[in-house]
Each structure stands twice: as structure tokens, then as C-alpha cells.
């Protein structure tokens, strides 16, 4: 794993070119550490925040594209195993037409369910522009919270990383339970 000191060395050498691809993969902790480094004067805060938001959106687009492009390529047996029968995909598309914004916001802000929701938006073929719009609206406060953590408590980045993992897990359990209850309530025939 890359240490903060090693990350700082890379940033001194390459600047935002290092942060962008790493933030696509693991945005929250990269946001905390890089904003902490901006506070120390290693980076400009405004360009950094722009890169962090764009990297987060780029990662989300990859997950959306994966959901959108992967489904047709999966063998029928695997689609069935994953519960992606035509009727279920149609129900998912209907859900994203009526509640896509709310679902994206909740998934994005809870962080734990985010990847699943982004892939599901792609599977449901949510239109790209509304997907980007609602995703951006959720990305801005999420990035702001992690940036504030980095600015105020960035030197405790290891502890913050543990907090992010614990809170994500704690949120995933009730969200998963609610999701299962909703699936049972709106069960779709095979």
C-alpha cells in the first residue's frame, strides 16, 4: 500500500496527474489525504477539488457503463443466477424512471451501496444526462465532507480510512435489509 509519505513524494513530482487516477479508484481517502496536503501547501485547493469531483464522476461513469454494456454479454445462465431476468430488468428500469434520482443520491451518499446502485443504473439504462446530473449533485456534498475531514483532521488519515469502512458497513446492512424487503414486496415473476 502506498504510504502518505510516498504519496506526498509522487505529488511533489507529478502533482494532480497522480491524484486523478488514484481518486477514480478510491475517492474518499484520497480526498482526505490530498486536501490535507493542500492545507500543507503542496497543492492548490481549488484545482484539487475540481480534479477530485471529476475523478469521482469518472469512476461512477465506469460503473454505469459496466452495467449498461455488461448485461447483454452475460450468458443467459449467469443472468438468471444474478436474478437479471427480463422482467426484473424491466422492473429495475421502471424503478430508475420513477425514482432514479433518489436512488442515485442515496446510493452515492451512503458510499457502501454506491457501486451497486451505479451498476444498476446502467443495467436499467437510465439516460446518461440525468444520471450525470443527479450523480454530480450527490458528488459535490460527498466530496465537500471528505475535503473538510482532510482539512481539519487529515493527519489522522489512517483512522479516517477505518471510520469510512466502518460507517459504510454500518449503512450497508440496513440498506441491504430495506432492499430485500422492497424486493419481496415487489416480487417480479420470472
The 8 nearest C-alpha neighbors of each residue, nearest first, counted from 0:
[[1, 2, 3, 5, 6, 4, 157, 21],
 [0, 2, 5, 6, 3, 4, 7, 9],
 [3, 1, 5, 4, 6, 0, 7, 8],
 [2, 4, 6, 5, 7, 1, 32, 8],
 [3, 5, 7, 2, 6, 8, 1, 9],
 [6, 4, 2, 8, 7, 3, 1, 9],
 [5, 7, 3, 9, 4, 8, 2, 10],
 [8, 6, 4, 10, 5, 9, 3, 11],
 [9, 7, 5, 11, 6, 10, 4, 12],
 [10, 8, 12, 6, 7, 11, 13, 5],
 [9, 11, 14, 7, 13, 12, 8, 6],
 [12, 10, 8, 9, 14, 13, 7, 41],
 [11, 13, 9, 10, 14, 8, 7, 17],
 [14, 12, 10, 16, 9, 11, 17, 15],
 [15, 13, 10, 16, 11, 17, 12, 18],
 [14, 16, 18, 17, 19, 13, 10, 47],
 [17, 15, 14, 18, 13, 19, 20, 10],
 [18, 16, 15, 19, 13, 14, 10, 20],
 [17, 19, 15, 21, 16, 22, 20, 14],
 [18, 20, 22, 21, 54, 17, 16, 50],
 [21, 19, 23, 22, 18, 17, 24, 54],
 [20, 22, 18, 24, 23, 19, 25, 17],
 [23, 21, 26, 25, 19, 24, 20, 29],
 [24, 22, 54, 58, 20, 21, 55, 25],
 [23, 25, 22, 21, 26, 58, 20, 55],
 [26, 24, 22, 23, 27, 21, 29, 28],
 [25, 27, 22, 29, 30, 28, 23, 55],
 [28, 26, 30, 29, 25, 145, 31, 142],
 [27, 29, 31, 30, 26, 160, 32, 25],
 [30, 28, 32, 26, 31, 27, 22, 33],
 [29, 31, 27, 28, 33, 32, 146, 26],
 [32, 30, 149, 28, 29, 34, 145, 146],
 [33, 31, 35, 29, 34, 30, 153, 149],
 [32, 34, 36, 35, 30, 31, 29, 37],
 [35, 33, 37, 36, 149, 31, 32, 150],
 [34, 36, 153, 149, 32, 150, 38, 33],
 [35, 37, 33, 39, 34, 38, 41, 32],
 [38, 36, 42, 34, 40, 41, 39, 35],
 [37, 39, 35, 36, 40, 34, 150, 41],
 [40, 38, 36, 37, 41, 35, 42, 34],
 [41, 39, 37, 38, 42, 36, 43, 44],
 [40, 42, 37, 36, 39, 11, 43, 38],
 [43, 41, 37, 40, 44, 36, 47, 14],
 [42, 44, 45, 46, 37, 47, 41, 40],
 [43, 45, 47, 37, 46, 48, 42, 34],
 [44, 46, 48, 47, 43, 49, 50, 42],
 [47, 45, 49, 48, 44, 43, 50, 42],
 [46, 48, 44, 50, 45, 49, 43, 51],
 [49, 47, 51, 45, 50, 46, 44, 52],
 [48, 50, 46, 52, 47, 51, 53, 45],
 [51, 49, 47, 53, 48, 52, 54, 19],
 [52, 50, 48, 54, 49, 53, 47, 55],
 [51, 53, 55, 49, 54, 50, 48, 56],
 [54, 52, 56, 50, 55, 51, 57, 49],
 [55, 53, 23, 57, 51, 56, 52, 19],
 [54, 56, 52, 58, 53, 57, 23, 51],
 [55, 57, 59, 53, 54, 58, 60, 52],
 [58, 56, 54, 60, 59, 55, 53, 61],
 [59, 57, 23, 61, 55, 60, 56, 54],
 [58, 60, 56, 62, 61, 57, 63, 55],
 [59, 61, 63, 57, 58, 62, 64, 56],
 [60, 62, 64, 58, 59, 63, 65, 57],
 [63, 61, 65, 118, 59, 60, 64, 117],
 [62, 64, 121, 118, 60, 117, 66, 65],
 [65, 63, 67, 61, 66, 62, 68, 60],
 [64, 66, 62, 68, 63, 69, 67, 61],
 [67, 65, 121, 118, 122, 63, 64, 69],
 [66, 68, 121, 122, 64, 65, 69, 124],
 [69, 67, 65, 66, 64, 70, 71, 72],
 [68, 70, 72, 65, 66, 71, 67, 73],
 [69, 71, 72, 73, 68, 66, 67, 122],
 [72, 70, 73, 69, 68, 74, 67, 75],
 [73, 71, 69, 70, 74, 68, 75, 78],
 [72, 74, 70, 71, 78, 75, 77, 69],
 [75, 73, 77, 76, 78, 72, 71, 70],
 [74, 76, 78, 77, 79, 73, 80, 84],
 [77, 75, 79, 78, 74, 80, 73, 81],
 [76, 78, 80, 79, 74, 75, 81, 73],
 [79, 77, 83, 75, 81, 76, 80, 82],
 [78, 80, 82, 76, 77, 81, 83, 84],
 [79, 81, 77, 82, 78, 76, 83, 75],
 [82, 80, 78, 79, 83, 77, 84, 76],
 [83, 81, 79, 80, 84, 78, 87, 77],
 [84, 82, 78, 81, 79, 87, 88, 85],
 [83, 85, 87, 86, 82, 79, 88, 189],
 [86, 84, 88, 87, 89, 83, 189, 90],
 [87, 85, 89, 88, 84, 90, 189, 187],
 [86, 88, 90, 84, 89, 85, 83, 187],
 [89, 87, 91, 85, 90, 86, 83, 92],
 [90, 88, 86, 92, 87, 91, 85, 93],
 [91, 89, 87, 93, 88, 92, 94, 86],
 [90, 92, 88, 94, 93, 89, 123, 87],
 [93, 91, 123, 89, 95, 94, 90, 88],
 [94, 92, 90, 96, 91, 95, 89, 97],
 [93, 95, 91, 97, 92, 96, 98, 90],
 [94, 96, 99, 98, 92, 93, 97, 91],
 [97, 95, 93, 94, 99, 98, 92, 125],
 [96, 98, 94, 95, 99, 93, 100, 92],
 [99, 97, 95, 101, 100, 94, 96, 102],
 [100, 98, 95, 102, 101, 96, 103, 97],
 [99, 101, 103, 102, 98, 133, 104, 95],
 [100, 102, 104, 98, 103, 99, 105, 106],
 [103, 101, 99, 105, 100, 104, 106, 98],
 [102, 104, 106, 100, 101, 105, 107, 99],
 [105, 103, 101, 107, 137, 102, 106, 108],
 [104, 106, 102, 108, 107, 103, 109, 101],
 [107, 105, 113, 112, 103, 109, 104, 108],
 [106, 108, 113, 104, 110, 105, 109, 103],
 [107, 109, 105, 110, 106, 104, 141, 137],
 [108, 110, 106, 111, 107, 105, 112, 170],
 [111, 109, 113, 107, 108, 112, 167, 106],
 [110, 112, 167, 171, 109, 113, 168, 170],
 [113, 111, 106, 115, 110, 114, 116, 171],
 [112, 114, 106, 107, 110, 116, 115, 111],
 [113, 115, 117, 116, 112, 118, 62, 111],
 [114, 116, 118, 117, 113, 112, 119, 106],
 [115, 117, 119, 113, 114, 118, 106, 120],
 [118, 116, 120, 114, 63, 119, 115, 62],
 [117, 119, 66, 63, 121, 62, 115, 120],
 [120, 118, 122, 116, 121, 117, 123, 115],
 [121, 119, 123, 117, 118, 125, 122, 116],
 [120, 122, 67, 66, 63, 124, 118, 119],
 [121, 123, 66, 67, 119, 124, 120, 118],
 [124, 122, 92, 120, 121, 125, 91, 119],
 [125, 123, 121, 122, 67, 126, 120, 92],
 [124, 126, 120, 123, 121, 127, 95, 130],
 [127, 125, 128, 129, 124, 130, 121, 120],
 [126, 128, 130, 129, 131, 125, 124, 132],
 [127, 129, 131, 130, 126, 132, 133, 125],
 [130, 128, 132, 131, 127, 126, 133, 125],
 [129, 131, 127, 128, 132, 133, 134, 126],
 [132, 130, 134, 128, 129, 133, 135, 127],
 [131, 133, 129, 135, 134, 130, 128, 136],
 [134, 132, 136, 135, 130, 131, 100, 129],
 [133, 135, 131, 137, 136, 132, 130, 138],
 [136, 134, 138, 132, 137, 133, 131, 139],
 [137, 135, 133, 134, 138, 139, 132, 140],
 [136, 138, 134, 135, 104, 139, 140, 107],
 [137, 139, 135, 141, 136, 140, 142, 134],
 [138, 140, 142, 141, 137, 136, 143, 135],
 [141, 139, 143, 142, 138, 137, 144, 136],
 [140, 142, 138, 144, 143, 139, 108, 137],
 [141, 143, 145, 139, 140, 144, 138, 146],
 [142, 144, 140, 146, 141, 145, 147, 139],
 [145, 143, 147, 141, 146, 142, 140, 148],
 [146, 144, 148, 142, 147, 31, 143, 30],
 [145, 147, 149, 143, 148, 144, 31, 34],
 [148, 146, 150, 144, 149, 145, 151, 143],
 [149, 147, 145, 151, 152, 146, 150, 31],
 [148, 150, 31, 153, 35, 146, 34, 152],
 [149, 151, 147, 35, 148, 34, 153, 152],
 [150, 152, 148, 149, 147, 153, 35, 154],
 [153, 151, 148, 149, 154, 155, 150, 156],
 [154, 152, 149, 35, 156, 155, 150, 31],
 [153, 155, 156, 152, 35, 149, 32, 157],
 [154, 156, 153, 158, 157, 152, 159, 149],
 [157, 155, 159, 153, 158, 154, 160, 32],
 [158, 156, 160, 159, 155, 161, 154, 28],
 [157, 159, 161, 160, 156, 155, 162, 163],
 [158, 160, 162, 156, 161, 157, 163, 155],
 [161, 159, 157, 163, 158, 162, 28, 156],
 [160, 162, 158, 164, 159, 163, 165, 157],
 [163, 161, 159, 165, 160, 164, 166, 158],
 [162, 164, 160, 166, 161, 165, 167, 159],
 [163, 165, 167, 161, 162, 166, 168, 160],
 [166, 164, 162, 168, 167, 163, 169, 161],
 [165, 167, 169, 163, 168, 164, 162, 170],
 [168, 166, 111, 164, 170, 165, 169, 163],
 [167, 169, 171, 165, 170, 166, 164, 111],
 [168, 170, 166, 167, 171, 172, 165, 173],
 [171, 169, 167, 168, 172, 173, 166, 174],
 [170, 172, 168, 174, 111, 169, 175, 173],
 [171, 173, 175, 174, 170, 169, 176, 168],
 [174, 172, 176, 175, 171, 170, 177, 169],
 [175, 173, 177, 171, 176, 172, 178, 170],
 [176, 174, 178, 172, 173, 177, 171, 179],
 [175, 177, 173, 179, 178, 174, 172, 180],
 [178, 176, 180, 174, 179, 175, 173, 181],
 [179, 177, 175, 181, 176, 180, 174, 182],
 [178, 180, 182, 176, 181, 177, 175, 183],
 [181, 179, 177, 183, 182, 178, 184, 176],
 [180, 182, 184, 178, 179, 183, 185, 177],
 [183, 181, 179, 185, 180, 184, 186, 178],
 [182, 184, 186, 180, 181, 185, 179, 178],
 [183, 185, 181, 182, 186, 180, 179, 187],
 [186, 184, 182, 183, 181, 187, 180, 90],
 [185, 187, 183, 182, 184, 188, 181, 87],
 [186, 188, 87, 185, 189, 86, 90, 182],
 [187, 189, 186, 86, 87, 84, 185, 85],
 [188, 187, 84, 86, 87, 85, 82, 79]]
